[in-house]
Amino acid sequence: MMTIGLLGTGYLGLVHGVGLANFGMKIICTDIDHQKLDLLNEGTIPFYEPDLHNHMERAIQAGFITFSNNIKLMIESSKVIFITVGTPTTENGEADLSFVEEAAHMIAAYMNEDKVVVIKSTVPVGSTRLIEQTMIDHLATRGVKFRVEIVFNPEFLSEGTAVQDMLLPKRIVIGSHSLQAKKIMNIIYKKYKERRVPFIYTDFETAEMIKYASNAFLATKISFINEFALLAEKTGANIMDIAQAMGFDPRIGPQYLQPGAGYGGSCFPKDTAAIVSFANHYGEPLHTVKAAIEANERQKVQMVERIANALSPKGSLKGMIISILGLSFKPKTDDIRDAPSVHIIRELLAKGATIRAYCPGGMTKIKLLFKQLEYQIHYCEDEYECVLAADAVVILTEWPQFNTLNLNLIKTSMRGNLWFDLRNQFVNHQTIRKQFDYQPVGLK
Ligand SMILES: NC(=O)c1ccc[n+]([C@@H]2O[C@H](COP(=O)([O-])OP(=O)(O)OC[C@H]3O[C@@H](n4cnc5c(N)ncnc54)[C@H](O)[C@@H]3O)[C@@H](O)[C@H]2O)c1
């Protein structure tokens, strides 16, 4: 049985490792974060992802997955090593490749035979080729003749549906010039072949750009509908009907046409910034992606203005209590990286408001992020504590559990009556519309 190693057990690495283990492969997951590995060895997942726990337990019980801080041993015993480390954004918007570079150096330092190295982290066009050269140079300085066959295999999973996305992806992209590596990838991904997932075999650069083009396109789609939502409000049109009608056209499709407070998360903001910055080096302005980023920033500002103006047209929100429901960048995840909630809470606090916050998934991570502001934000146990004496409720993430709120309890607990539904979760909810001053996005 082929042993596969993984460097990085974050949202991507752990889901991928667990998925491959359940395909019957022997997986060794490693990380430089030993706390994370300790948790995993206790059977605890350090983040929230639906269904992942069951799949992980099954893989552990079958003996197909282990978690180890011995990176050297993992490298020595694995024929194939996936790099699934983070690629955050630097201050000037570029992708920070230092974790990927460090991972590549570790592999080159400990390689004891020919290996296939699969980069799954999102990296700018040209990076895989550079990393390949870095590894070849490193092996040369060691004076060893091992071959390293590199693949760039972008990941398209979405948090919240990551397990399903891993088990049945929409496509597999394999960027490599090595026949041997392609053969091995076909063996690892045999299950996908059986499940008739389309495969695209291409070069490094194309595979790298496929990932950025896909995320930039989806981000643009969101910004597009958000801008039309703002226009619809001014003209009396209904964005929900517009999005539905557009979505029936198969050339457009219904997904990513849900208006809101702007896109967020660990991928769209960082990947759009990175591709624009990268394209600039080539003298290509990528006008559409730049516009999508600008529209996204404006959307968040508009949402803050909307709340502030409704509560206090003169500006200051001193003495106002705003209840934020939903902090994660989308439902069914605890990820708050670049979530609209982060910007909106900061701005509302700056305007003097008191914030009460509750999220079924994002509480731990938002507390950590806002450590400095712990006296200005009241973190609540549930939705009902969150709305106590509130002047306004703001829905920022459409968690399914909000669908069954006890509205009478909320009504009597609140001081005010404003209900900002920035995800249009309740546009068809007649009681909320009747009992509250209901303010959705993009329609009356
Ligand atoms: N999160 C997603 O939904 C998603 C989807 C598609 C692609 N991606 C891409 O996958 C990559 C990882 O994203 P993520 O969300 O999983 O990040 P993450 O921050 O959750 O996880 C990265 C992990 O890598 C570890 N790490 C860093 N350097 C290491 C090293 N040298 N050796 C071993 N481990 C190391 C970190 O400790 C961390 O646990 C990014 O490039 C991202 O753009 C993420």
The ligand as a MOL file (V3000), in Angstrom:
LIG
                    3D

  0  0  0     0  0            999 V3000
M  V30 BEGIN CTAB
M  V30 COUNTS 44 48 0 0 0
M  V30 BEGIN ATOM
M  V30 1 N -9.6590 26.6110 3.4110 0
M  V30 2 C -10.1950 26.3800 2.2310 0
M  V30 3 O -11.4180 26.2920 2.0710 0
M  V30 4 C -9.3170 26.1920 1.0130 0
M  V30 5 C -9.8940 25.7810 -0.2030 0
M  V30 6 C -9.0800 25.6350 -1.3170 0
M  V30 7 C -7.7240 25.9520 -1.2450 0
M  V30 8 N -7.2120 26.3760 -0.0450 0 CHG=1
M  V30 9 C -5.7830 26.6920 0.0080 0
M  V30 10 O -5.1580 25.7150 0.8250 0
M  V30 11 C -4.0650 26.2840 1.5330 0
M  V30 12 C -4.2240 25.9940 3.0040 0
M  V30 13 O -5.3920 26.6420 3.4640 0
M  V30 14 P -6.0540 26.2820 4.8660 0
M  V30 15 O -7.3260 27.0370 4.9480 0
M  V30 16 O -6.0600 24.8170 5.0540 0 CHG=-1
M  V30 17 O -4.9580 26.9340 5.8500 0
M  V30 18 P -4.7940 26.7010 7.4160 0
M  V30 19 O -4.1490 27.9270 7.9270 0
M  V30 20 O -6.0720 26.2300 8.0150 0
M  V30 21 O -3.7730 25.4620 7.5120 0
M  V30 22 C -2.4200 25.5190 7.1450 0
M  V30 23 C -1.6330 24.5870 8.0690 0
M  V30 24 O -0.3040 24.4510 7.5890 0
M  V30 25 C 0.5560 24.3600 8.7080 0
M  V30 26 N 1.9350 24.6280 8.2810 0
M  V30 27 C 2.5210 25.8100 7.9550 0
M  V30 28 N 3.7960 25.6190 7.5770 0
M  V30 29 C 4.0310 24.2840 7.6640 0
M  V30 30 C 5.1600 23.4550 7.3920 0
M  V30 31 N 6.3000 23.9520 6.9360 0
M  V30 32 N 5.0550 22.1410 7.5980 0
M  V30 33 C 3.9070 21.5930 8.0520 0
M  V30 34 N 2.7870 22.3360 8.3040 0
M  V30 35 C 2.8570 23.6520 8.1230 0
M  V30 36 C -0.0200 25.3600 9.6820 0
M  V30 37 O 0.4440 25.1340 11.0150 0
M  V30 38 C -1.5150 25.0910 9.5060 0
M  V30 39 O -1.9730 24.0940 10.4020 0
M  V30 40 C -4.0680 27.7740 1.1670 0
M  V30 41 O -3.1720 27.9920 0.1220 0
M  V30 42 C -5.4840 28.0150 0.6830 0
M  V30 43 O -5.5800 29.0700 -0.2100 0
M  V30 44 C -7.9580 26.4890 1.0810 0
M  V30 END ATOM
M  V30 BEGIN BOND
M  V30 1 1 1 2
M  V30 2 2 2 3
M  V30 3 1 2 4
M  V30 4 1 4 5
M  V30 5 2 4 44
M  V30 6 2 5 6
M  V30 7 1 6 7
M  V30 8 2 7 8
M  V30 9 1 8 9
M  V30 10 1 8 44
M  V30 11 1 9 10
M  V30 12 1 9 42
M  V30 13 1 10 11
M  V30 14 1 11 12
M  V30 15 1 11 40
M  V30 16 1 12 13
M  V30 17 1 13 14
M  V30 18 2 14 15
M  V30 19 1 14 16
M  V30 20 1 14 17
M  V30 21 1 17 18
M  V30 22 2 18 19
M  V30 23 1 18 20
M  V30 24 1 18 21
M  V30 25 1 21 22
M  V30 26 1 22 23
M  V30 27 1 23 24
M  V30 28 1 23 38
M  V30 29 1 24 25
M  V30 30 1 25 26
M  V30 31 1 25 36
M  V30 32 1 26 27
M  V30 33 1 26 35
M  V30 34 2 27 28
M  V30 35 1 28 29
M  V30 36 1 29 30
M  V30 37 2 29 35
M  V30 38 1 30 31
M  V30 39 2 30 32
M  V30 40 1 32 33
M  V30 41 2 33 34
M  V30 42 1 34 35
M  V30 43 1 36 37
M  V30 44 1 36 38
M  V30 45 1 38 39
M  V30 46 1 40 41
M  V30 47 1 40 42
M  V30 48 1 42 43
M  V30 END BOND
M  V30 END CTAB
M  END
